[in-house]
Amino acid sequence: MRRLFHRKQSTWLSWTQVIKLVSWLPVFALVLAASLFAIDRWVSYQAREQLFTNVEQIDKFDVAVVLGTSKYLGKILNEYYSHRMDAAVELYKEGKVAHFLLSGDNAHRSYNEPWTMKRDLLKAEVPEEKIFLDYAGFRTLDSVVRAKEIFDTDNFLIISQKFHCERALFIAKSHNINASCFAVPGPSRHSGWKVRVREIFARAKAVLDIYVINAKPKFLGPKEPILSADNDSADTELELSLEETEQVPELTH
């Protein structure tokens, strides 16, 4: 009888705990929603001084980091992609940007974000020597941190949509990276609210990565400086030009 009584008591207590837990669920949900909202607003606030929406506001940058995304959504051109590439071309033609670092995912042979972006910049007559690729930009944190740690640039312009810019700048600031961002338009066909909702959770993950997990890029390695590579190329062209000049025979009058 005692065993039977204790079993009933244990069962009764467990149901009591479940009922209490269920009664607290609305409170937990409210706290979670408030926390997500606070993080979202905090990330936006942190990026306010480095965020630009007009070409005229932007100073000259040696390097612009274009954050990758898929070019097509099914058979439809992805406006997130097209607006970023249009902005990159405009900034180059306006003399605001000298070099591009195209950072994105290289999941497999048929999906290569950096190469796709490079191909479109080449079509827009951006010189190939001005374009550099980062195939390990699997996520925003990787793209931003690798721009400094691998490609040795600590004063660059990021090109993406505003919501993405804010998170990228938040990550940059948290890693003591000097970056600004040119916020380009989003889709014109729809509001993009699904993407915006996902961004709220992405910002919470960014805070977790920085302040709790201390996440690092998936891949690091030896430095591949963008500016020194370009300078080496320029020095080589200058040397060849001087050699050709020396080989020209003097004209007699």
N, C-alpha and C positions, 0 to 999 in steps of 0.2 A: 504493500500500500504506500509506503514512504517513497519508494522509487517511482511509482506511478504519479504520486502527488508532485514530486520534484520535477518530473517531466512536464506535467501540465503547467507548473509554475514557470519553468524555463521557456516553454512555448509562449505563455502569456507575456512574459517579459520581452521576448523577441518581437512579438507583435506590437507591444507598446513602443519599443524603440523604432520600429518601422513607421508607425503612425507619427511619432515625433519628428522623424527624419523627413517624412512627406510634408508635414506642417511647416518645416523650415525651408523647403525647396523654393517657395516664392522669395524668401529673404536672400537665399544664395543667388538666385537668378537676378535679383535687383542689384546686389553687390557686384556681380560679374558684369552686368550691363553698365553700371556706373564706372567700374574700373576700365572697361574697354573704351568708353566714351572719354574718360580722363586721359588715357594713354594716347588716343587718337588726336585729341586737341593739343596735348603736350608736344607730340611729334611735330604737328603743324606749326606750333609756336616757336619751336627751336629752329625751324628752317626759314623763318620769315625774312631775315636780313640777307640771305644768299639766294633768294628766289626771284627770277626775272621773267617777265612775260612779253617784253618788247625788245626787238633787236637793238634799238637805239640805246637801251639801258646797259647793254653789255660792253665791257671793255675787251681789249684784245687778249686772247688766250693762246698759248702755244699748243695746248692739247684740249680736245673735246672728247669726252667719253660718251658714246652713244650706247644706251642700254638696249639690249636685244629683245625682240619678241618675234613671234611667227609672222611671216609676211601675209599668209592667207589663213582665213578661218573657213575651212571647207574649200569652196571655190570662190569665196568672196575676199577681196582685198581687205586686209586688216588696217583700219584707219589709225590705230595706235602706231603701227609700223610706218605707214605712209607719211603721217604728220612728223614723225621723228626724222625721217630721211629728208623730207622737204626742208625742214628747219636746218639740218646739217648742211645741205647744199647752199641754202640762203646765207648762212653764217660764213661759209667759206668764200662765197662770191662777194660778200660785203667786207671781207678782210678781217673778220672778227676771230677766226680760228685758223691756225696754221696746219695742224695735224689732227688726225682722228684716230682714236682707239675704239675699235668696234668690239664690244664685249657681249658675249652671249653663250648659249648652249650649243654644243656640238654632239648631240645625242647619237646620231648615226649618219650614214652617208647621205641620205635623202633629206636630213634635217640639220642644217648648218647655219645658224643665225649670223655669225660673223661674216662668213663668205657671201651669204645672200646680200648683206648690207654693203659689203665691199663691191660686189658686182654692180649694184645700183649707183654707188658713188662714182665708179669708173664710167658708167654710162652718162653721168652728169659732168664728166670731164674733170673730175678731181684726180690729180696725178697719183699714180700708184705709190710713189715713194712717200706720199703724205699719209698713207693709210697703214695702220697697224692692227693686228687681230689678236684678240684674247679669247681663245677657245674654251677657257676654263671659267667663264663667267656664268656659272650655273645658277647663281642667285645674286641678288643685289649686293649683299655683303661681300661676296667673292669679287664682283666687278669693281667695287669701290676700293677695297683694301688692296687688291692686286694692282690697281692703277698706280698706287704709291710704292708698294713693296716690290713689285716685279718690273713695272715699266718706269719707275723712278721719276714720277711726276707728282708734285705736292701742291700744285695750283692749277686745277683743271676745271673745265666746264662740263657739267653733265647735261645730257639732252634726253628728256622724257616728258610724260604728262605730269601735271602738277601733283597729284596724289603720290605718284612714284618718286618725283623729285623730293618731296618732303621727307619720305622715308630714307632715300639715298643720302640726303644731307644730314639727317639725324645720325645715320651710321657713320658718315664721314667725320662729323663733329665728335662723336664718341671715341673715334680712333685718332683724334688729333690730326685730321687730314684737312687741308685747306681746299675747299671745293665750293663752287657755285652751281646753279642749275638754271637752265632755260626751259621753262614750262611751256610745252606746245599743246595745241588743242586736243581734245579727245574726240570720240566718234560723233558725227553729225546725225547719223541715222537713229540713234537711240541714246538714252541717258547714261548707260553704262553703270547702272546702280548695282548690278551683280558684282562687277569688278570692284566697285567702291566698298561693298560689304566685305568682300574677301580681303581688301586692303586693311580694314579695321583689324582683322585677325592677324594679318601679316605684320602690322605694327606691334601688336602684342608679342608676336614671336620675336621680332627684332629686339624689343626690350629684354625679353627672356634671354636671347642669345648674348646680349652685351653685358647685362648686369648679373646674370645667374650662371649661364653655361660657359660664358667667355668663349663663344664660338670663333673658330678661325676658318679661313678659306679652305676648301677641300684640297686644293693643290697650291703649293708655293714652289719656289725654285730659284735659280740664279737670276740676277737682274738682267733685263733687256731694255736698257734706257732708250726712250724714243728720241729725245733731243740729240743725244750723242750719236745715235745711229744716223740721224739726218745730217748732223754736222760732218761726220765721217764721209758721207756720200758727197756733200758739198766740197769738202777738202779734196777728195779724189778728182772731182770734176775740175777744180781749180788747178790741180797739179797737171792734169792732162792738157788743160788749156795752155799752161805755161810752157810745157814741153813742146806743143805744136808751134808756139810762138818762137821758141828758140831755134826750131828746125827750119823756119822760113829764111831763105837766103836773102842777104842784103842786096838791095837794088843799087846799081851803079848809074850815075847820071852822066 
